[in-house]
Amino acid sequence: MQNKPIITVEGMTARYGDVLVLDELTFEVARGEIFVILGGSGCGKSTLLKHMIGLYEPYAGDIKIDDASVVTTQGAERDALIRRFGVMYQSGALFGSMTLLENICLPLEEFTDLGKEARELIARMKLGLVGLADYAHHMPSAISGGMKKRAAIARAMALDPEILFLDEPSAGLDPITADELDELIIQLSRTLNITFVVVTHELPSIYKIADRVIMLDARTKKIIAEGDPAELRDTCDNEWVRDFFNRKGGVANNS
Amino acid sequence: MRKQRHSADATFSGDTTGGRVQLTLSGRLGVETVGRLWPDVRRVLEAKGIQSLALDASGVEYCDGAGMALFVYVRRAAARLGVELSIGGLKDDFAGMLDLYPEATFEEQPPETKGVRDFIEEVGMVFAETVCGWRDHVAFLGELTVAMFKTLLHPAGLRIKDFLSVAEASGARALPIIGMLGFLIGLIMAFQGAVLMAQFGAEIYIADFVGMSITRELGPLITAIIVAGRTGSAFAAELGTMKVNEEIDAFTTMGLDPVRFLVVPRVLAATLMTPLLAIFANLFGMAGGAVVMRGLGFPLVTYVNRVVAVVSAVDFMGGLVKALVFGLLISTAGCLCGLRTGEGASAVGNSATRAVVSSIVMIVIADGLFAVAFYFLGI
């Protein structure tokens, strides 16, 4: 994992109008690692994620995947760049006019030469992974919020991208499903060397999956801590960071 | 029989000797390569008289979800044929991945067959839904009437801020478009009239024609159609989105009546604004007529005098009453469609469409009733 980083964020500043949201963040995500973005509510985690996937243009600075800038790359190169990652949005963002199966088949249909039989089998397997095979023909509006989230992860994984961005994947899931999801993330990262960038609040999940975390501070708009979660819990200089990690430290120690 | 296929850097070969099939997969099995191998694998597996299946995967370097699907496909084929499948040489990591996909987790349920009973059931459901729809409609109108009366009795209960902002959005901001369309319609009417009346040398009657038709009929009608398109659809989309976001439920569970909070200000504002807009439509329509008359060489004062002489206060007020009723119909339909929105983004779109279509239908029907009523009343 010590080789060249897959994602590089260089001095990125984000603003909404006059409001400074993120101030000159610089960090790297190594290939194959599970990278977790942490922070209190409203500190700009989702904003950071949306900048990393190129939805928002940063006020200053640059974000690169390998050597291609997410900010400035245009045209066919940008299409190729975008296909290298999958994104799961906080609310799921499934297409409301399609069934779950069709939602997952869509990227396979558009970007590969797989036949219908193959596409549907892959989509069913992905749905099976997240425990939704029985709901393949349901519309998104007919399933619960947690299920939508799981289906969204299945869709993000449809093309087996190199990088998966997950915005609060386990929020709103029951502990068992959340734990299975964590297992899945670890398995995918280990066997397929997929890089994960995860925004989450769930401490058990952080301890279980995170190779490295960064923690954003809502006051200074900068990174206040970076490293291994267990180390940060025990040794970080910042009291707030230690507090954050110790909230459910007991659970983590047992796992 | 031997089949071999190279696809980018993935290869497949199938060897059938007697009833024994030996499959070999190697290289990078990924979404970009599996699609090309798949048909060949299927062809080999569809051969008749297969007695045993062996899959050599020792050369597989990379295998993602699509590659896994190919393995699962072979596994299923073996199960369907009732033969033993041996997978040899698959790397531990990939074997672990394959274990993530036990058949039971993504089994297909047999598709539901639709019989006569289902058809009858469906017809019944549609009928029941329609009846419930009417009931909802009546219930909503009742609720709205009660809420309106309450507001009339206690005007302090009206959300004055909401009322004013809706009035601005549906009234003041519609002025430019109403003015423009009114002007153009007046202009067009006058032109059409001019062609006809010039044959009799009766151009002066263009003033009668434009004045009467605009004030009695076209002014209110154009206004209503624009209000339906601008305001009715906006109400439906707004309330529909609130419904989807559970905001309506939040009102209800807080013990607040969504009709009082959301519907009354909208219906009141839109109902009061529509006649005011109709006045502008009338004014601009007549200005359009004036331009044509000036073009035909009549002085402005002649046109104005003629219009004033022909168009009575009753005609003018009759038009405004119509506009008032149209406004009520549009805003009620918009709010009702919004509140009855289903789930999801497309439901909001459907509500907006339904609001506009039902508004326009109701406007035309109401206009017809007014015509009959005015005839018998001698207005």
Interface residues (C-beta under 8 A of the other chain):
Chain A: G96 S97 L108 F111 T112 D113 L114 G115 E117 A118 L121 I122 R124 M125 K126 L127 G128 L129 G131 A133 D134 A136 M139 P140 S141 A142 M157 A158 L159 D160 L184 Q187 R190 T191 L192
Chain B: G30 V31 E32 V34 G35 R36 W38 P39 R42 D64 G65 A66 M68 A69 L70 V72 Y73 D93 F94 G96 M97 L100 Y101 T105 F106 E107 E108 Q109 G342 E343 G344 A345 S346 A347
